[in-house]
Amino acid sequence: MKIAVLSDVHGNLPALEVVLEDIAHWSPDRVIVNGDLINRGPCSLQVVQLLLQQYPDSTLLKGNHETFVLACGSRDEPRSGPVYEIRRFTHWTHAQLGVEMNRIATWNESLDLDELDGGSMHVTHGTRLGNRDGITPRTEEHELPKKLGDWRDLFVTSHTHWPFVREYNGTLLVNSGSVGSPFDRDHRTSYAQLSFSRGRWRAEIVRLNYDRSRTERDYVESGFLDAGGPITRIMLMELHHARGMIAPWMRKYEAAVLRGEITLEQSVDMHLEKMLGEPSERRIISV
């Protein structure tokens, strides 16, 4: 049995096209999308449509960004003020997806396979602790029992945008990485190829080049960079540098923005200048 697991596409259509082409050549028995197919990028609707067109029988699981976009469609969600400004990109995604949100709402949170002798598998975007909890190559072993929960031969996670394969107490632990926005300083897209044979699982992380300039143009031409608010500039820099930048912004600036002590625009300017070593405006002009 061969299973392809991809995740964290984040609306990056050119990256998904390359991955799906490679998957087609490999010809797996099953394709699993392990969350965050949408949001945080410019082409959420197009990636959903492409995936369902090429792999209509694929298994699609919710990640934290599917949960986030669904929440932004609720009546209780603010439509003005600092919370709304921070989440503008997600409201933009919700509007772009339209009726597709009804389909996304039906996706499950996880998948368990137990029918293979010696091949039990659990797939979830984050961990047993939730879809915002992750595992990186640096996660220490004493942290893993609660994250992994009930024992499985294979545990597949995503979320952190850091691909890896490791073993822990007889469990093969795989992170599929990110199709659309890797954070390990490697710009290449990634997905996982899983093979079950002779009673055991094997896993390989596949890294592929794609046309990032097309994705950068999509940021502008789709309207995402402008209409999604200042936060989208950080996302574009994550794409440029293949490193996570939103989480450090949240730790340093989000609370101050919510208290009204600084504007969102000012916080993004300061954050990018500190992280990149030069005013962020000069990094945007070439897009």
Secondary structure, DSSP 4 states (H G I P E B T S, - for coil): -EEEEE---TT-HHHHHHHHHHHHHH--SEEEEES--SSSSS-HHHHHHHHHHH-TT-EEE--HHHHHHHHHTSTTS-SSHHHHHHTHHHHHHHHHHTTHHHHHTT-BSEEEE--STT--EEEESSBTTBTT----TT--GGGHHHHH-S--SEEEE-SSS--EEEEETTEEEEE---SS---SS--SEEEEEEEEETTEEEEEEEEE---HHHHHHHHHHTSHHHHT-THHHHHHHHHHHTS--HHHHIIIIIHHHHHTSS-HHHHHHHHHHHHHSS-THHHHTT-
